[in-house]
Amino acid sequence: MTLITRTFVLLRDKSRENRKRFLRVVDTCNHFAEITKLKYIYNGSKHITYSSHEEILQAWAKMEKQYGKEGLKDVFMLTTDIDKPFFAMGPLDDPYEFSEVDGVDFSFNLEKPLLKPEGYLSFKDCIEFFIAIINSYEAYTGFIHDSQLEQLTAFGFVQKTYKEQLPRDQWQYIPVPEIVEKTPAPLVDRISNLLPPERFNRLEIPEAIYWFNYWNPYQVEKVGEEKIKSAPWEYIQKQQNGGYILVTQKENFDAGNMKHLEKLAEIYDHFNLYNIQKENLYR
């Protein structure tokens, strides 16, 4: 059984001010609703109750120093509860390790879907929370997805990379994620026709289309505002800065539901992100 995660990711350029922005995100969580209040710091081994920004910064610095000495990656998270948290959040552990990008990562509890009636938040509240967090961090881009959707969207360029590195007689041993095996190949092809994010500036070019998306004004300019407005989103909202909140569907997204994937694939067909990414490669 594949372990599934559901995450909300914020990205922006690296800056000394991002720790202050992170603390503003914490404040937004604490003021938004009872369910989003952050009550504990988790250091990889135990939960610690905190009551101030200073305690957060001290714990963060202490863990950076400790794990840096041991040659391990930093561990730092805040969580809404010990036993059954709605989410845990912390500085982004960037899988692509882009030196110019900072971020924040929220990991949601999977015991229930994200949205009501079965889940935690109404769609209206989720949109408001999504926007409030993006504004607090002054994020350049943000998205909500899960690990299965990420595996599907990344499959095309991951497979190509493997094939470039391995002789043809070993291609049969290239790993294929379970969700990819269960999804019709033509559908996978439509939503994975993308380039690796390290080949372009993903703060200016969308890296993929996920369930919830925020595209900043630079991304809107590159993709085309009219193109964005004419796409079959179920929810679209222009922000005061010229960016857009874009949601593929108002119900909980399930990567194992072919109707959900077909709806997503129609949006991918509309944009052809591969060509936009190819036209804006790093030189």
N, C-alpha and C positions, 0 to 999 in steps of 0.2 A: 504494500500500500504506500503510495506516494504521500509524503508529508506536504500539506497545503498551508500556505500562509496568505493572509490578506493584509495589504499594506497601503498606507497613504504616504506618498513621498513628496517632499518639497526640495527644490533645487535653486541655487543662486550662485553668483560668483563668490570666490573666497575673499573674506574681508575680516579685519579685526573687530568690526561692529557686529559680526554674526552671533557672538555670544549674547550680546544685548538683545538681538532679535530672537534668539532662542528663548530667553527669559520672557520676552513679550508673548511668545507662543504659549509658554507655561501659564502665564497670567490669563490669556484668552481661554485656555482649557478650563481654568479654575473659575472663571466668571460665566462661562457659557451655559452650563447646566450641571446639575448634581452628578449625573452619570459621567461627565467629562472631567471632574475634579481630580487632579493629580495629588496623591497623598503620600507616596513613598518613593525613595531612591532605591534602586536595585543595583548592587555592585558586582553581580555575578555569583554571589554566594548567599547574600541575605538582603532583606528589606530594611530600610532605615527611614523612620518618620522624619520629615523635614518641615520647617516652618518659615524659611526665608530664602531669598535669592542667594544670599551669601553662603548658606549651607549647600546649596546646589553647586555653586561655583567651586567651593572648597572640595566637595566630594569629587567633582569632575576633574579638578587639577590633581588631586591625590591619586585617582585611578589612572590618569594619563601617565603620571610619573611612575607608578608601580608597574603598570603593564608595559610601559616603554622599556624599563630596565630588563624585564623578562623576555623582551622580544616578541610580545604578543600584542594583538590589536586591542585598542581601548575598549573597555566595557563600561557603559554608562547609560542607564535608563531610568525614567520615572514611570510610575504605574498608578492606575486608579484604585487598585485593590491588591491584596496579597493572594487570596484564594481564587477569585473569579473576576479579574480585571476586565473592564470594557476594552482597554488598550494599554499598551506600554509604548513609550516614545523616547527618543534620544537622538543624538547626532548621527547622521547617516554613515553607515559602514558601506561606502561606495564600492560595488563589485567591479567597476571599471577603474577605480582608483585615479580619477581625474584630479590632478593637482590644483586645477583652477576652479573646482566646483566644491561648494559646501552644501550641506543639506540637513534635513530632519526627516526621521523615519518613524511612522506610527505603525504598530503591529496590532491588529484587532483580534479580539477573542473570536474563535471559530465555533464556539458551542452553539451560537445562533447566527442567522444571517445578519448583515449590517442593518437592513431596513425593515421596518414594520410592514405587515402585522406580526410576523414571526420574530423580527429582529429588535434592535435597540433604538433606532431613530426613525422618525418619519422622513420621507423624502425631503420635505420642506426644511426640517431641522438639519438634515445632513448637508444640504446645499448651503445653508447659512453657516454651519460649522466649517465646511470646506472653504468658503470664501473668507470667513473671519481668520482662519489659520493662515491662509495664503497672504492676506493683508498684514497680519502680525509679523510674519517673517520677511515680508516684502519679497516673496518668492518670484523668481523669473518664470518658473513653470512648476506644475504640480499635477499629481494624478493618483487615483485609487485603482489598484489592480490586485490580482492574486497571483500566486506562483504558477498556476496552471496557464493562465492567460499570458504571463510572461514567457513561459516555455513555448507556447504556440507562436507568439510574435517573434521570438528570437530564433526559432527553429531554422529558418532559411539561412541566415548568415552563419549560425553555428555549424550547420551541416557543411556549408561551403568551406569554412575554415578547416574542418576536419579533413575534407577531401583534398584540399590543397596541401596538407601536411602528411597525408598517408598514401601509400601506393594503392592502386585500384583493388588489388586482391585482398586488401584489409578493410575496404569500405563496409563489408557486411558486419563488421564488429563495431561500427560507430553506434554509440548508444542513442536510442530513440525514446523520449519521454512517453510515459504511459498515456498521457492525454493526447499526444500526437498520434499514437497508434490507434486510438479510439475515434479519431476525427477523420472524415473523408479527406483524402490527399488534396483534391482541388480546393477545398475550403481552407486547409492549412496554407496552401500556396498563396491564396488571396490575402491572408492576414499576416504573412511572414515575409512578404516581398519588401525587405528593409535592409539597410546597411548597418554595420556595427556602429554604435554610438560614439566610439572613440575616433571615428573618421571625420566627424563634423562637430560643430559647436551645438550641442543639444540645448543650450540656453537660448539659441536663436532659431534652431530648426527642430520641429517635433521629432523625437526619437521613435515614437509609435503612437497609436491611438488606443487608449485604454477605456475603462468604464467611465470614470469621472476624469476630466481633463481641464487644466488651465493653460491656455496659450497666451503668452505675453504679446505686446504690440509688435515686437521684432518678428516673432513667429507668425503673427497675423499678416504682416507685410510680406513675408517670404511665401506664405501659403496662398494668400489672396483673400481679402475680406469677403468679397462676393461669393467666392468658392466655399468659404466657411459657412456663410449664411444659407447657402442653397443645399448644404449637405443634409442627409436624413437623420439629424440628431433628434432625440426625443425631448431634449431640453437644451436651450441655448440662451445665454445672458451676456450682453456686452457690459464690460466694466468701465468705470470712469476713466481709467488710464488707456483705454482702447483695446485691452486684452479681452479674452472671451472665456467664459465657463461653458464647457461642452460636455454633455452627458449622452451616452449612447442609448440608455433606456432608464426608465424611472423605477423599474422593479429590480430586485436583486439579480445581479449578473451571475450566471452559472456557466463556466467554460465547458461543461459537459452537456449543455443544452444546445442542440444544433440550431434551433430557432434564434437563440441569442447570438450564436456565432455568425449565422447568416446575416443578421441585422448589422453586426459589427463589420462583416466583410463588405456589405454594401457601402459603408462609409469609407473603408479602405479603397474600394474601387473608385469612389468619387474623387479621391485626392491623389492617388498614386504617389505616396510619400517617397518611394524609392527614387523617382526622378528628381524630386525636390532636394533630397539628401545628396544625390549624385552631383547636382549642379552647384552644391555648396560645400564641397569637400575641403578639408584643410589642405593648404598648399605646401 
